Amino acid sequence: MSDWEVVIGLEIHAQLATKSKIFSAAATAYGAAPNTQACLVDLAYPGVLPVLNAEAVRMAVKFGLSIGATVAPRSIFARKNYFYPDLPKGYQISQFEEPVVKRGSLAIVLDDGSVKRVGITRAHLEEDAGKSLHEGLANASGIDLNRAGTPLLEIVSEPDMRSAKEAVAYMKKVHTLVRYLEICDGNMQEGSFRCDANVSVRPRGREKFGTRAEIKNLNSFRFVEKAIQYEVARQIELLESGGTVVQETRLYDSDKHETRSMRSKEEANDYRYFPDPDLLPLEIDADFIEAVRATLPELPDEKAGRFAAQFGLSPYDAGVLSTSRELGAYFEALVGAAGAPQAKLAANWVMGELSSALNRDNLEITASRVSPLALAGLLARVVDSTISGKIAKDVFEQMWSGGSAADVIIAAKGLEQITDSGAIESVIDAVMAANPKQLADFRAGKDKLFDFFVGQVMKSTQGKANPAQLNELLKRKLGGSS
Amino acid sequence: MLHNLSIGALADLLATKKISSVELTRHFLARIEAFNPKLNALVTQTAELALQAAAAADSRRAAGEDSLLLGIPLIHKDIFCTDGVRTSCGSRMLDNFIAPYDATVVERLKAAGTVMLGKANMDEFAMGSSNETSYYGPVKNPWDTSKVPGGSSGGSAAATAARLTPVATGTDTGGSIRQPAALTGITGIKPTYGRVSRYGMIAFASSLDQAGVFARSAEDAAIVLQAMAGFDPKDSTSVDAPVPDYGAALDLPLAGLKIGLLKEFFEGLEGRNTALIEEALRVYRALGAKTVDVSLPHLPLSVPTYYVVAPAECSSNLSRFDGVRYGYRCEQPKDLMDLYQRSRGEGFGAEVKRRIMTGTYVLSAGYFDAYYLKAQKVRQLITDEFRSAFAKVDLLLGPTTPTPAFAIGAKIDDPVTMYLNDIYTIGANLAGLPGLSMPCGFIDGLPMGLQLIGPHFSEDRILGAAHRFQQQTDWHNCAPRGYDS
């Protein structure tokens, strides 16, 4: 068995969040009744002409600037010619030889914590096609052209990824970025963000790429990972049994978790690309680029870097807290209220209790039932030792379900921590008196019984004894030095 | 007679209430009734709509409005979408197509108060030079009904020449206004590419198509062009530049005008054709113009270049006619492929299919560089050569066509010979230049055209030069026998 190296490149299609279509004034909103958002231009009526949506251009430039790419001063829209019922003009308008964005890159963090740069060859503007509908129509197919003409940014990476995990990390990074830039809603169920994966394998050490297969239309991170894993295994098995990989387009079946051949290179269409004579070359000047640059938000990597530097967070924590603008904003509001010295505690709470509560209730961070200010109120009671971290989790659950402030819950339920040494000592004395056997065993050398005494004291105090104080006092008392 | 009058004269009659637009419209509708069966110039007559529009124009005049085109009848080439009216483009493919909107040209002329009498016959999808490729049969030349009127705007030309309308719209992709204007003895102008919106004009070759006007004089053409021209946000290739006052430019003196004579236009030109041009040049010299010899060495490559570029674009433009959403659909398709193949196979005529296949071929992998890219390079060379020429001269003057109108059926089976009919007109399309043809005499009793080509956006200069010529000559007032009285 040889040592195989996996080579992956992704073509991501991000639907741009413009109000109207890329070449017409029709709305782009998702979910309308079929063909209610298709105007004469989208329906390709005789005589109609495309007019480029400036907002789509602005969004493409925004993306280009955020990946350190070159924004082409002049790019060309071409026609990709093929017949299909959901393609009303018989051609798709797309950028072919001259894309609007060229040569950028994004950094991803690998499992071992190292950082890898993934090259982005190009990003180009194009229009989406409509949809064919086959269900519920006896012996016929329906066509819904609502999606026809929706603006897409196709983001093409270099073949820089070496595992399915890396591919997913890259895709997530792009997903984070386009939402930061507010150029794509990132909704994968609705198809707003999807990708094609080019996958090949080669014996490790060889420079020449193996023959690749392209897996089309993957619309979840999990499918990307599964489909690539399946495809890699398939190609290796094929090569090791003496076969050859053929260049082809494959489809991923998410029910069976396998990829299937769709069409081979020989069956591929000749798209007869040529510049669209209905559209002038897209010319973008330096002023336009600078104006767009001025609108760029703090980017995910910048935010993560700042979180790490400003709050002393680990790169991992800083990265997690900057995966979305909203999460970052929540975290910053929390630290603002709790105080910078509590940043690490705040990070743990956001990534821990808060995230699991959000996940459990399937809520976005913006819909959190506990506001940053309320959470800061809870953390303050942990910091001043009014309650322990463990009790704080219970209080958080009550805040989440009931909406009251931490202090209200703590007071109502009498959850204040016992920090009076005398009070703790008397409980310890009572516990020792009630458990003479365990005390004797401990003193005879059974160190493990220490935890038993901690448990007994906590039980008696309903968990309210200050853990650090308890430890200290218990050590002294059990040792016999009272 | 009303049908021999200029727009200016008709507008006077309307303004002074000597005639109403309804009466004027009835007059032309009656002529259409009488002569169209013989000429086949119109494929759709819209008498009822016309009378409504005329009545509306009369009310506008009654309300005090006054403009040259208010209440003036016209005919639109059936390539322009007209809201609620069949727009066939001369094809079986669109025989059942009722356009749901107005082309920008139609909309602007409607707003100016013109009255549409009907839609003009044309070569199918504007592909032809004789109007013989129309699904609705050939148009007859009013000068001799055994002859073609030229194409592709043959119906518009024949109707204007026969005085079935004062003016008509047309489109010119490779001479489709100028050549039929020449062969029917009228004036036709193709403006600069981008001067008139292409929105709603069914595309043949998008980088070459341009809408223009047929009229019986440069003066009338100027009035109509004025209303059509100008930027349209719906057409990205229309140019956002001010439109000059064409009427005011008509009377500018020609003294010192430098007219370029293209060597390539006169080499091998038939003697009688040369003589007509010489005669016209005498008129221009008398008006103070000077002539300068110029040469465009790559101009002879216009026809092959055009027959790569235009089919390439048309093969893509006509893909939308697939039988799915509108237009012709074959009976009982077995499956999707059958639907495509039979709908297109039955819906398109032979010339359209020939060009779709040629265009598909020149864009195919392995041929693209040798044909499409090379043609684009030659196109650029020709454009550059025109630009150099216009550094030396104000206008170029030459023949519009090599010969007068030919017999129906004479060339239809020989596409290459047919294509060569456009040898003098195609260059202006490739370079996007404005061009005009006007009558300059007769050969064998058939009218011949003189062509003026100018630099980009020099429509005013071209119309002025044509108007000055028409003030000195009477060719443009000659009517085919039987149509002037």
Boltz contact constraints between the chains, C-beta under 6 A:
constraints:
  - contact:
      token1: [A, 43]
      token2: [B, 325]
      max_distance: 6.0
  - contact:
      token1: [A, 44]
      token2: [B, 320]
      max_distance: 6.0
  - contact:
      token1: [A, 46]
      token2: [B, 202]
      max_distance: 6.0
  - contact:
      token1: [A, 47]
      token2: [B, 81]
      max_distance: 6.0
  - contact:
      token1: [A, 47]
      token2: [B, 200]
      max_distance: 6.0
  - contact:
      token1: [A, 47]
      token2: [B, 201]
      max_distance: 6.0
  - contact:
      token1: [A, 47]
      token2: [B, 202]
      max_distance: 6.0
  - contact:
      token1: [A, 49]
      token2: [B, 199]
      max_distance: 6.0
  - contact:
      token1: [A, 49]
      token2: [B, 235]
      max_distance: 6.0
  - contact:
      token1: [A, 51]
      token2: [B, 236]
      max_distance: 6.0
  - contact:
      token1: [A, 79]
      token2: [B, 316]
      max_distance: 6.0
  - contact:
      token1: [A, 81]
      token2: [B, 316]
      max_distance: 6.0
  - contact:
      token1: [A, 83]
      token2: [B, 340]
      max_distance: 6.0
  - contact:
      token1: [A, 85]
      token2: [B, 324]
      max_distance: 6.0
  - contact:
      token1: [A, 89]
      token2: [B, 320]
      max_distance: 6.0
  - contact:
      token1: [A, 90]
      token2: [B, 319]
      max_distance: 6.0
  - contact:
      token1: [A, 90]
      token2: [B, 320]
      max_distance: 6.0
  - contact:
      token1: [A, 91]
      token2: [B, 316]
      max_distance: 6.0
  - contact:
      token1: [A, 270]
      token2: [B, 364]
      max_distance: 6.0
  - contact:
      token1: [A, 270]
      token2: [B, 365]
      max_distance: 6.0
  - contact:
      token1: [A, 272]
      token2: [B, 363]
      max_distance: 6.0
  - contact:
      token1: [A, 274]
      token2: [B, 363]
      max_distance: 6.0
  - contact:
      token1: [A, 277]
      token2: [B, 206]
      max_distance: 6.0
  - contact:
      token1: [A, 277]
      token2: [B, 207]
      max_distance: 6.0
  - contact:
      token1: [A, 277]
      token2: [B, 313]
      max_distance: 6.0
  - contact:
      token1: [A, 278]
      token2: [B, 206]
      max_distance: 6.0
  - contact:
      token1: [A, 279]
      token2: [B, 236]
      max_distance: 6.0
  - contact:
      token1: [A, 280]
      token2: [B, 236]
      max_distance: 6.0
